Amino acid sequence: MAGLEVLFASAAPAITCAQDALVCFLHWEVVTHGYYSLGASDQPGPDDKKSELLPAGWSTNKDLYVLRYESKDGSRKLLVKAITMESSMIINVLEYGSQQVADLTLNVDDYIDAEHLGDFHRTYKNSEELRSRIASGIITPIHEQWEKASSISSPHREFPPATAREVDLLRIPPPHPHTSRQPPWCDPLGPFAAGGEDLDPFGYPRGGMIVDPLRSGFPRALIDPSSGLPNRLPPGAVPPGARFDPFGPIGTSPSGPRPDTWAVMSPMLEWKEHHRAPG
């Protein structure tokens, strides 16, 4: 407990009762947590100065002790009041900035030997327990509440507006004219372009509603324009590469024979006609 004995020695002339010794210990614990003493009243005065020692007149009133403190970085200010109630002491602490309050009640006889106030080594009892109760009952709650209030009042960090790529990861990227290879898709259509293929069956340049097997872009077999007809179409009826819908299932032939098969079929028909039964 470095510093407590020096503090006790400097305040020894004013320590005349057990309550004085307990307030001296309380002051030392507050100072070790990064505070300076300012004065012995609840209002600032012309004689206030930062010090690790107890201020003048701190033990004048044995029923009510009043001490003010300020943190070393100046961010927090405490008002400590210790009220004597028979053999107990009620300690109240107010943090000015956040208006947070903490309190602690101690039994003086548990920690102070009133018969040996002149001997520092015999004055205090259960010192570690006393330190723990002051820290957990006063210091820690005040610090936690102050930090919470500071985080709420501090301005939020401003972030730059998100780009289109960050908002929509599925968005098609714009074309890059400087690259050697262009993406295979076009730019996204406008919101009013939906259904344009229905209004334009030929759909130039995006493609329309008509399914043209001749222009699918895939390798295809030759299609007989006469598929599904009883007779073959005359030559030139369907220009090469013309867009048309087949008359029947692809791959079927007309019911009549093809012109190039008549040379083979004519002798057979003549033989059947010659041997047909009379009548």
Helices and strands as residue ranges (DSSP letters): H 4-11, G 12-14, H 18-32, E 35-39, E 64-71, E 77-85, E 88-95, E 100-107, G 108-110, G 114-116, H 120-123, H 127-134, I 135-139, H 140-153, H 164-167, H 196-199, G 213-215, G 259-261, H 262-274
